[in-house]
Amino acid sequence: MLSRARAAGAAPLLVDWDAPACAQESAFRARVHDALRREPERALEQELRVSVRIAQQQEMVGYSLQIHTEAGRRQLETPSCDEAVAAAATLVALIIDPSALPPPAPAESPTPPTPPAQPPANKPAAPAEPSAQIEPYVAAFGGVSLGEVPAPSPLVGGAIGIRWRGLGIGAEALWIAPQTELLPGSDKGGEIGLFGGGFSVCYSPVRGRSRLTGCLLGQAGAWRSAGVRVASPSEQTDWWLAGVGRVGVGLQLTPALGVFLNGDVVVPARTPRFKLEALGDVFQPSALAGRFSAGVELVF
């Protein structure tokens, strides 16, 4: 999941996160922020790489925590998933700033009894998590449309929205380039294109540096058509409405910049026939169309 952009010249905190669904990297970063009372990137003078591994014990009782840095390795056992996240955040905060949470010794202790003592000190940080997760974004994309106009056609578009944890809402607009279809055995036909936009509701079950997202969209717009090589060509507009199902994958390149790839299934509410008077039908859109697109996004 893309994070908020950091200040120019700040050193990054790079986290290799491997944990079950109950332990989210976003919660870990929020706790580190609260322990330091500022963004970790503003406290770091040079890049810090941290590997965090949280796993449930084989006996299904408690969780094991492993943290690797250039300075060495720490391993703890905690009775709950939330306490494992809290302990990981405490250890990393102390690595960044040893004065962040006095006294440092309980968080550093490798003995199992120590981590349960940490949640009381860290629990006040929990209310700050929701605000830390709100991520406005803008995106631009391009790709190809299949079945909506007479031939596979280029498309371009843009989007804007916000994400909160795994949920997201957005608005987007797109334009599909017009394509020409001729009547069989004739040099006459029609040129048909499409433009529109709509709203999306998305959920990301997989978040982090890589993201997997599923979305439902409602879109509306218009087909634009015009006669080709006819005596009196004219442009016409016909309304368009569709539901869209989307599966997308994304990759975080930097805390503020990411790339994504989407596959859409488009179900139009109607599939009108485009025809030339006295000559016959030129084109009818498919009842099930598809789109493939790729793009970039900026997160604020």
C-alpha positions in Angstrom: 0.0 0.0 0.0 1.4 3.3 -0.9 2.3 5.5 2.0 2.1 9.3 2.4 4.9 11.2 0.7 7.8 12.0 3.0 9.6 15.3 3.2 12.4 16.0 0.7 15.8 14.8 1.9 14.3 12.6 4.7 15.8 9.1 5.1 13.3 6.2 4.4 12.3 3.4 6.8 12.1 0.3 4.6 10.1 -2.6 6.1 10.0 -6.1 4.8 6.7 -7.2 6.4 5.6 -10.8 6.7 2.7 -11.4 9.1 -0.8 -12.9 9.3 -3.9 -10.8 8.6 -4.3 -9.8 12.3 -1.0 -7.9 12.1 -1.0 -5.1 9.6 2.1 -3.1 8.6 0.0 0.1 8.7 -0.7 -0.5 12.5 3.0 -1.1 13.0 4.0 2.2 11.3 1.3 4.1 13.2 2.7 2.8 16.5 6.3 3.7 15.5 5.1 7.2 14.6 3.4 7.6 18.0 6.4 6.3 19.9 8.7 8.8 18.1 6.0 11.6 18.1 6.9 12.3 14.5 7.3 10.4 11.2 10.2 7.9 11.4 11.6 9.3 8.2 12.1 12.7 9.9 14.0 11.0 12.8 16.3 9.0 10.5 19.6 10.4 9.3 20.2 7.4 6.9 18.1 4.7 5.4 17.0 1.9 7.8 16.0 -1.5 6.6 14.0 -3.7 8.9 12.7 -7.2 8.4 9.7 -8.1 10.6 8.3 -11.7 10.8 5.2 -12.5 12.9 3.9 -16.1 13.0 1.4 -18.0 15.1 2.9 -20.7 17.3 2.3 -24.3 16.2 0.4 -24.9 19.4 -2.0 -22.1 18.3 -1.1 -20.2 21.6 0.7 -17.0 21.2 2.8 -15.5 18.4 6.5 -15.4 17.7 8.2 -12.2 16.5 11.5 -11.8 14.7 13.1 -8.5 13.8 16.3 -8.3 11.6 18.3 -5.1 11.1 21.9 -4.4 10.2 22.6 -4.2 13.9 21.4 -7.8 14.6 18.4 -9.9 15.3 15.7 -9.9 18.0 13.2 -12.7 18.7 10.3 -12.5 21.1 7.1 -14.5 22.0 3.9 -12.7 22.7 0.5 -13.9 23.9 -1.5 -12.0 21.2 -1.1 -10.7 17.6 -1.7 -7.1 18.7 1.1 -7.3 21.3 3.5 -8.7 18.7 2.8 -5.6 16.5 3.3 -3.3 19.6 6.6 -5.0 20.5 7.9 -4.8 16.9 7.0 -1.0 16.8 8.7 -0.5 20.2 11.9 -2.2 19.1 12.1 -0.3 15.8 11.3 3.1 17.5 14.2 2.4 20.0 16.6 1.6 17.1 15.7 4.9 15.5 15.7 6.9 18.7 16.9 5.2 22.0 15.1 7.9 24.0 11.7 7.3 22.3 10.1 5.1 25.0 11.8 5.1 28.4 12.9 2.7 29.8 14.2 0.9 26.6 15.2 -2.3 28.5 11.7 -4.0 28.6 11.2 -3.6 24.9 14.7 -5.1 24.2 14.2 -8.0 26.5 14.1 -11.4 24.7 12.2 -13.0 27.6 8.5 -13.9 26.9 7.1 -12.1 30.0 8.3 -8.6 28.8 6.1 -7.9 25.8 2.7 -8.2 27.7 3.9 -5.3 29.8 4.1 -3.1 26.6 0.4 -2.8 25.5 -0.6 -0.4 28.3 2.1 2.1 27.2 1.2 1.7 23.5 -2.6 1.4 23.6 -3.2 5.2 23.6 -1.7 5.1 20.1 -4.6 3.1 18.7 -7.0 6.1 18.2 -4.4 7.6 15.9 -4.5 4.7 13.4 -7.7 5.6 11.4 -6.4 9.1 10.5 -3.0 7.8 9.6 -4.6 5.4 7.1 -6.5 8.0 5.0 -4.7 8.2 1.6 -5.9 10.5 -1.1 -4.6 9.6 -4.6 -4.8 10.6 -8.2 -4.1 8.3 -11.1 -3.7 8.2 -14.9 -4.1 5.1 -17.1 -4.2 3.8 -20.6 -5.1 0.5 -22.2 -7.4 -1.2 -24.7 -11.1 -1.8 -24.9 -12.6 -5.0 -26.4 -16.2 -5.3 -27.6 -17.5 -1.8 -26.8 -16.7 -0.2 -30.2 -16.3 -2.0 -33.6 -12.6 -3.0 -33.1 -10.1 -3.3 -30.2 -9.5 0.3 -29.4 -7.1 2.4 -27.3 -8.5 4.0 -24.1 -7.2 6.7 -21.8 -8.5 8.0 -18.5 -7.9 9.4 -15.0 -9.1 8.8 -11.5 -9.2 10.4 -8.1 -10.1 8.9 -4.7 -9.2 8.0 -1.1 -8.3 4.8 0.7 -8.8 3.9 4.4 -7.1 0.7 5.4 -8.3 -1.8 2.8 -11.4 0.1 1.6 -11.4 2.7 -1.1 -13.8 4.9 -3.0 -13.1 6.9 -6.2 -14.3 8.5 -9.3 -12.8 8.1 -12.8 -13.4 9.1 -16.4 -12.3 7.4 -19.6 -12.4 7.9 -23.4 -12.3 5.1 -26.0 -11.0 6.0 -29.4 -13.6 5.8 -32.3 -13.3 2.8 -34.6 -14.8 2.3 -38.1 -17.0 -0.5 -39.2 -18.1 -0.9 -42.9 -21.1 -2.7 -44.3 -20.2 -6.0 -45.9 -19.2 -5.5 -49.5 -19.5 -1.7 -49.2 -17.2 1.2 -48.6 -19.9 2.9 -46.4 -20.2 2.4 -42.7 -19.9 4.2 -39.4 -17.3 5.4 -36.9 -18.2 4.7 -33.3 -16.5 5.8 -30.1 -17.3 6.0 -26.4 -16.7 8.3 -23.4 -17.9 8.2 -19.8 -17.1 8.0 -16.2 -18.4 6.8 -12.8 -17.7 5.8 -9.3 -15.9 2.8 -7.7 -16.0 1.0 -4.4 -12.9 -1.2 -3.8 -11.4 -3.5 -1.2 -7.8 -4.7 -1.0 -7.3 -8.0 0.9 -3.6 -7.9 0.2 -1.8 -4.7 1.2 1.8 -3.6 1.6 4.5 -3.0 -1.0 2.3 -5.1 -3.3 -1.5 -4.7 -3.5 -4.4 -6.9 -4.8 -7.7 -5.1 -5.2 -11.2 -5.9 -6.3 -13.7 -3.2 -7.3 -17.3 -2.7 -8.4 -18.0 0.4 -10.6 -21.1 2.1 -12.0 -20.4 4.1 -15.1 -22.4 6.3 -17.5 -21.6 8.2 -20.6 -22.4 8.1 -24.4 -21.5 6.5 -27.7 -20.6 9.0 -30.4 -21.3 7.8 -34.0 -21.0 9.3 -37.4 -21.5 8.0 -41.0 -18.5 7.2 -43.1 -18.6 7.8 -46.9 -22.3 8.6 -46.9 -24.0 11.5 -48.8 -25.0 13.4 -45.6 -22.8 12.3 -42.7 -24.0 13.4 -39.3 -22.9 12.8 -35.7 -25.2 11.2 -33.2 -25.0 10.6 -29.4 -26.6 7.6 -27.7 -26.6 7.2 -23.9 -24.5 4.4 -22.3 -24.8 2.8 -18.9 -22.8 -0.1 -17.5 -21.7 -2.0 -14.5 -18.0 -3.0 -14.2 -16.2 -5.6 -12.2 -12.5 -5.1 -11.7 -9.4 -7.0 -10.4 -6.2 -5.0 -10.1 -2.6 -5.4 -8.8 -0.4 -2.6 -7.7 3.3 -2.2 -6.8 4.7 0.6 -4.6 7.8 2.1 -6.1 8.3 4.8 -3.5 6.1 6.0 -0.6 4.3 8.4 -3.0 4.5 6.7 -6.4 3.1 3.4 -7.6 2.1 1.5 -10.7 -0.9 -0.7 -11.3 -2.5 -3.1 -13.8 -6.3 -3.6 -14.1 -8.6 -6.1 -15.8 -12.3 -5.1 -16.2 -15.4 -7.0 -17.2 -18.0 -4.6 -18.5 -21.8 -5.4 -18.6 -23.7 -2.6 -20.5 -27.3 -1.9 -19.6 -28.2 -1.9 -23.3 -26.6 -2.7 -26.6 -28.2 -0.5 -29.3 -27.8 -1.2 -33.0 -25.9 1.4 -35.0 -27.3 1.5 -38.6 -27.3 3.5 -41.8 -30.8 4.3 -43.1 -31.8 2.2 -46.0 -28.5 0.3 -45.9 -28.7 -1.8 -42.7 -27.0 -2.5 -39.4 -23.4 -1.3 -39.0 -22.5 -2.4 -35.5 -23.9 -3.7 -32.2 -21.8 -3.6 -29.0 -21.1 -6.9 -27.2 -23.3 -7.8 -24.2 -20.1 -8.6 -22.3 -17.0 -6.5 -23.0 -13.6 -6.2 -21.5 -10.8 -3.7 -20.8 -7.2 -4.0 -19.8 -5.3 -0.9 -18.5 -2.1 0.1 -16.8 -1.2 3.3 -15.1 0.6 5.3 -12.4 -0.7 6.9 -9.2 0.4 9.5 -6.7 -0.6 9.2 -3.0 -0.7 12.3 -0.8 
